Amino acid sequence: MSTTPSSLNAPLVEAPQLPGWDHVVSGKVRELYVPAGTDPGSAEEVLVVATDRISAYDHSLQPGIPDKGRLLTGISVFWFEQLADVVPHHVLSATDVPDAVAGRALRCRGLDMVPLECIARGYLTGSGLADYRAGGSVGGHVLPQGLVEASRLDPAIFTPSTKAEAGDHDENITVAQAEDLLGTELTGQLQELTLAVYERARAIAGERGIILADTKLEFGRSRTDGTLLLGDEVLTPDSSRFWSADTYVEGRVQPSLDKQFVRDWLTSPASGWHKGSNTPPPELPEEVVAQTRARYVEAYERLTGTSF
């Protein structure tokens, strides 16, 4: 893989036609295909293609981040392998994919997704910190007084959120509300698996000098046998917060190796945009694109131990 992008503002090739596959869904970041002629709602196998798109605050941003699709796919493959003995996953192959999307595509089992974002928090930041400041609890977990930005939570906590339809916002809910939605048994399984994945990943990242502050996971049931599987992507800079251990200081916002850098620019005076406004966000400056890519590359190389 090349170490530098050919052009920071190169146009993105989206949803290519792939022989033997029908394109069925364009998500914020990924394109989904099913075997040609297959009903998408019952497909037992799917092809998931990661693009270079990046989103924040429910908006797709322009331009994309060069090589992001390959970086996300490579990081996900690394983690699925590391977690295989913790929870079964949906990946069938990262190599037996069409040449046109090689390096950024995964052949996966078709899943009926659980309608819940499964979030593990090992540090207090982001929306978790906002909830704590508002009421002293996060996801129904009452936390000690006096916690601040980036305080460590030990043990980590499970804080689910709803999965919003396109254009809507995810909503943080309590574990009790998740039980009302999904039942006590399934919610308990999701909590146990989410925290087990987080603790394994926290240990592995820690060996590489990275703090895994929090992460979002998704699960679904296999359409062949109903097994609960880890799906979507896993532990990437899009779905997790990664901080360098050597610069960590409790009480301040941490430099990140993830998408938070883009969120911070969008909400800064430099962007001229206000979160929650009805106007679309501005284009990302070339410098923001380059620095975001550099953070994703650093996360990839430090976690996987390989050069990009």
N, C-alpha and C positions, 0 to 999 in steps of 0.2 A: 504494500500500500504506500502511496506517496506521502511524504511528510508535509507537503504544502499544497494548498488548493490551486487549481489552474487559474481560477478567477474568483475573487470573493463575491462578485456580482453576476456569476454565470447563471443563465436561466435553468430552472429545475425541470427535468424530464419527469413528468408525472404519469401514472397509470398507463404504462406501455401495454400494447397488445402482446399477449403471451400465448403462443401456440399451445393448445390443450387446456387453457384456463379461461374462464369468464370473469371479467372484472365486475364486482357486485357492490362494493362500498368504498367511498373515499372518506376516511376519518381526518381528524385534525393533523395527524402525523403519518398515518399508515394507509396503504391501499390493501383491500382484501379481495382475493380471488377464490373461486371454487373450480373444481374440475368441470370442463366444458359440458354443458347440458345438465348439470346437477342443480337441484333445488337448493338455493342458499340456506333455507331454513332447516334443512335436514342433512346437509353435507357432512360426511364423516371425516373429511380432510379439507383443509384450506391452505392457501398460500398467503402469508402475511409479509408485505413489502414495506419496509421503513423508508420514508422519504427524507429529504433535507429540510422539510418544513419545520417551523417552530411556532408554538402557540403560547399565549399568556393571557390571563384574565378573559378566557373564552373568546379570544380573537386569534386568527391566524395572521402571523406577521410576515412582512416582506422586507428584504429578501430572505431566503432560507439560509441555513448555516452549512457551508460546503462540507461534504463528507459525513454529515450528521447521521444519515441513515445507516451507513456502514459502522460508524462508531456505536450507535445504539444496539445494532444487531450483534456486534462483537462482544460488547459488554454483557448483553443478555445471555448469549451462548455461554460465556464464562460462568455466569452465576447459575444458570440452569444446571450446568455440570457440577458445580460446587454443592448444590442443594438437592441433588437427586436422591440422596438417602434421607432427606428431611421430609420432602413432599414430592409426589409424582407431578410431572409437568406435561405440557401439551406438545412439545417439540418432537417432531419425527426426524427431521434432517435439516441441517444448515448448509449442506453441500449439494444435495440432489435437487437443485432448483434451476429454473431457466437461466441461461447465460446472461440474458439482458439485465437480470436483477441479482446476479451473483454477488455475494458479500453483504447484501442488505435484505435478504429474503429468508424466511423460514417456512418449511413445510410443517404443518401442525395438525393435530387432531381437531376436528370440529367440536366446539363446546357450546352448551347452553349456559350463558354467563349468569353468575349470581348477581343480582342487581344491588351490589354494595361495593363501595371502595373500602378496602381493608387497610387501614393506616396504623403503623407502629411508630410510636414516638419515644425516642430515647433521650431527647433534649427538648427543652421548651423554646419554641420559636414559631414564627409564622402565625397561622390562624389559631394554633394551639395556645400560643402566648396571648393572643387577643381574647380568646375565650377565658383563659385563666384570669386575666386582668379584669374581665367583666364580672366574673362570678366565682372565682377561686377553684374552678373545676374544668376538666377537659374530657369530653366524651362521657360524662357521668362519673369520672374519677375525681374525687375531692383531693386536691394536692396541698402540701404544706404551705403555710404562709411564707412570704419573703422570697419567693423564687423570682428570678429575673431573666432577661434575655439570655438564652443559651445555657440555662441551668440544666444539669444532668438529671434525668429521671431514672431512678434505679429502684425497682425494676422498670423496664419499659412498659408503656401502656398501649392498649388497643383502643383506637378512637375511630369508629367507622364514619363514613359519610354516604349520602345518597349518590347515585349515578344519574346525573341530570341528562335530560334530552338536549339535543343540539340547540344552542342558543340560550339555554338556561344555566343556572349555577348549581354546582354541587353544594350540599348542605351538610354541615357537621351534625351528627346525631349522637345520642347516648347508646350505650350497649343495650339498655332496656328497650329503647326504641327499635334497635336492630332486631331484638328478640321478638318484638311485636310484628315486625315486617317479615322475618324469615323463620321464626320459631326458635325455641331455646336450644335445641340440639344442633341445628346447623350453625347458629351464631356461635355457639361454644366451639365447634370444630374450626370455624374461621378464625376465631380469636387465638386458639391454641396453635394453629398452623402459622398465622401471621407472626406471632411472637417468636415461634421457633425459627422461622426464616430470618427474622430480624436479628436474633441473638447469634445465629451462625454467621450471618453476614457482618454483624458488628465486629465479631472476633477476627474474621478474615481481613476486613478492611483495616482494623486496628494494627494488624501485623504489617501492613503496608503504609502506616503512618497517616491513615485517613479515618476521621470520625464520621460514622454514619449517623447523622442526627435524626433522620426519620425517613420513612419510605412508604409508598402506596403500592399495594398488591391487588390483583384481581384473580378470582377463581371462577371455574365453571365446571359443569358436569359433562363428561365424555358422552357423545351421542351413541357410542357403541355399547358401553356397559354401565354408564351412570357414575363412574368413578369421579370423585372431586379432584380436580387438577389445578395446578398453578398455571395461569394463562397470561395472555398479553405480553408485555415486556416485563423485565424484572431488574430492579436495583440499578437503573440507569440514571444519568444526570437529569433526565426529564421527569423521573418519578421519585427521586430521592434527593436529600440534601447531603452533600459531601463537604466536609471541612478538613483542612490540614491540621493534624494534631499539634504540630510545632508552632502554630500561630493561634491556637485556641486560648481565649481569655473569656471567662464567664462575665456576663454583664454587658457585653457589647455585641453588635452584629458581626458575624464571622465572615471573613472572605470565603467565597464558595467556589466549588468546582462543578457547578451545575447551572440549571436554568435560572436560578435566583438572580444572577448577574443581569439578565435581560429584564426580569421583573423590576429590579431596582432602577434600571435606566428608564423604563417606561414611567415609573412613578416619581422620577426626579424632575426638577425644574428644566433640565436640559432638553427633555423630550417635548415640553410644551403640551403634554396630553394629561388629562385627568381621568383616573380610574373611575369607571362607572358612567362616563359621559356617553352620549349617543353617537359621537363621532368615532370613526375608526382610528386606531393608533397610527402614528407616523411610521415611515420606513425606518428601518434600523440603519444607523450610520455605519459606514465601512469599518470604522474602528471597533464598534460594538460587535459587529459580525466576527471580526478577526479575533477579538478577545474572548468571545463566547466559544468559538471553535477551539481556541487554545486551551480553554478550561476543559472542554470535553475530551480533547486529546490527552491532556494530563491525567484526567480521571481514568481513561482507557489504559494508558501505559502503566500507571501506578497500580491499578487493580489487577490487570492481567499479567503484568510483568513482561509484556512484549511491546516492541516499537510499532507505531502506526505509520 
